[in-house]
C-alpha cells in the first residue's frame, strides 16, 4: 500500500496483518478521492476509524491542512504513528487513542471532510453522523465519506445531510453525504 497522490504520493503505507483493520486499497482510495476532490485548498479532516491512517494521510497529501485520526486498537495505533512519521510533518496530525464515541466528546472545531469506515457499518454510521451533526462538528461544506460492504444500504438522509454520490468498487461501496 502507498499514498496515491499529492505531496506524499508514492510513499509506502504500513498496514496491519490479520483482520483487525481493513485498509482501503490504493485503487479504492484513489477512486474515492477522484469522487470528492481530487485535491483540496485547505481544511480539516477527521478519520473516526483510522486503521492504518491511510485515508487521513492521503487527504493531507492532497491539500487538507490538518487531520485528526481516531483509533482504539493499540497495534493499529503503532501503525498509524509510523505512517504519520513517514510524512515528516507530524504537526499536521493528531492521533486520539480511544473509542470513536469518546473521541466525539473530546474533539473541538469543525471538520470539512470526515471518513467513516466502522466495523459495524450501517447502525454505527447513522449514529456517528447524527452525533457529529448534533455536536456542531461538521462545517457547512462538509463531505462525509462512508465506506461499507457493497450490500449495506445507508439511508438517503441522516441528520441534516443527504447522499450526494454513491459508487461500488469491487466488494466496497463508497457513499458521500453533504448538507
MITORVEX-308603 format. One record per residue (C-alpha): x, y, z; residue in three letters. Coordinates in steps of 0.5 Angstrom, whole numbers, padded with zeros to 4 digits, always signed. Example, Ala and Ser with C-alpha at 12.3 -4.5 7.8 and 13.67 -1.06 7.14 Angstrom:
BEGIN
+0025-0009+0016ALA+0027-0002+0014SER
//
This chain:
BEGIN
+0000+0000+0000UNK+0002+0007-0001UNK+0000+0014-0002UNK-0003+0015-0008UNK-0002+0023-0010UNK+0000+0029-0007UNK+0006+0032-0003UNK+0007+0025+0000UNK+0005+0021-0007UNK+0009+0014-0008UNK+0011+0014+0000UNK+0009+0007+0003UNK+0004+0006+0008UNK+0005+0000+0013UNK-0001-0004+0015UNK-0003-0009+0020UNK-0003-0016+0019UNK-0010-0020+0020UNK-0017-0017+0020UNK-0017-0013+0026UNK-0017-0007+0021UNK-0019-0007+0014UNK-0014-0002+0010UNK-0018+0001+0004UNK-0014-0001-0002UNK-0010+0004-0006UNK-0015+0003-0012UNK-0021+0005-0008UNK-0017+0010-0004UNK-0015+0013-0011UNK-0022+0013-0014UNK-0025+0015-0007UNK-0021+0022-0008UNK-0023+0023-0015UNK-0030+0023-0013UNK-0029+0028-0007UNK-0023+0032-0010UNK-0019+0030-0012UNK-0015+0036-0009UNK-0016+0041-0003UNK-0015+0048-0002UNK-0015+0047+0006UNK-0019+0044+0011UNK-0019+0040+0017UNK-0020+0032+0016UNK-0023+0027+0021UNK-0022+0020+0021UNK-0026+0017+0026UNK-0024+0009+0025UNK-0017+0011+0023UNK-0014+0003+0022UNK-0007+0005+0018UNK-0009+0012+0018UNK-0008+0012+0010UNK-0015+0016+0009UNK-0013+0022+0013UNK-0006+0022+0011UNK-0008+0022+0003UNK-0013+0028+0005UNK-0007+0032+0008UNK-0002+0030+0002UNK-0008+0032-0003UNK-0008+0039+0001UNK-0012+0039+0007UNK-0008+0043+0013UNK-0010+0038+0019UNK-0012+0031+0021UNK-0015+0028+0027UNK-0015+0021+0027UNK-0018+0016+0032UNK-0016+0009+0033UNK-0018+0005+0039UNK-0013-0001+0038UNK-0006-0001+0040UNK-0003-0005+0035UNK-0006+0000+0030UNK-0004+0006+0034UNK+0003+0004+0033UNK+0002+0003+0025UNK-0002+0010+0025UNK+0004+0013+0029UNK+0009+0010+0024UNK+0005+0012+0018UNK+0005+0019+0021UNK+0012+0020+0022UNK+0013+0018+0014UNK+0010+0024+0012UNK+0016+0028+0016UNK+0010+0033+0018UNK+0008+0030+0025UNK+0005+0037+0027UNK-0001+0036+0022UNK-0003+0030+0025UNK-0007+0029+0032UNK-0008+0021+0034UNK-0013+0020+0039UNK-0012+0013+0042UNK-0019+0012+0044UNK-0026+0009+0042UNK-0030+0013+0037UNK-0035+0015+0042UNK-0031+0018+0047UNK-0027+0022+0041UNK-0033+0025+0039UNK-0034+0028+0046UNK-0027+0030+0046UNK-0025+0034+0039UNK-0027+0041+0038UNK-0028+0045+0032UNK-0031+0044+0025UNK-0029+0039+0020UNK-0029+0039+0013UNK-0028+0032+0011UNK-0030+0026+0015UNK-0028+0019+0014UNK-0033+0013+0017UNK-0031+0006+0016UNK-0033+0003+0022UNK-0033-0005+0024UNK-0041-0005+0024UNK-0043+0000+0019UNK-0050+0002+0018UNK-0052+0003+0025UNK-0045+0006+0027UNK-0045+0011+0021UNK-0052+0013+0023UNK-0050+0014+0030UNK-0044+0018+0028UNK-0047+0023+0023UNK-0052+0024+0028UNK-0047+0025+0034UNK-0042+0030+0029UNK-0048+0034+0027UNK-0051+0035+0034UNK-0044+0037+0037UNK-0043+0042+0031UNK-0037+0039+0029UNK-0039+0039+0021UNK-0037+0045+0017UNK-0043+0048+0012UNK-0039+0045+0006UNK-0037+0038+0010UNK-0036+0032+0006UNK-0038+0025+0010UNK-0035+0019+0006UNK-0037+0013+0009UNK-0034+0006+0006UNK-0038+0000+0007UNK-0039-0007+0004UNK-0043-0006-0002UNK-0049-0010+0001UNK-0050-0004+0006UNK-0056+0000+0004UNK-0055+0007+0008UNK-0061+0012+0009UNK-0062+0017+0004UNK-0061+0023+0009UNK-0058+0023+0016UNK-0059+0029+0021UNK-0058+0035+0016UNK-0054+0031+0011UNK-0056+0027+0005UNK-0053+0023+0000UNK-0049+0026-0006UNK-0045+0021-0009UNK-0045+0013-0008UNK-0041+0008-0012UNK-0039+0001-0012UNK-0032-0001-0012UNK-0031-0009-0012UNK-0034-0011-0005UNK-0034-0004-0003UNK-0039+0002-0003UNK-0037+0009-0002UNK-0043+0014+0000UNK-0041+0021+0000UNK-0046+0025+0005UNK-0047+0033+0004UNK-0051+0038+0007UNK
//
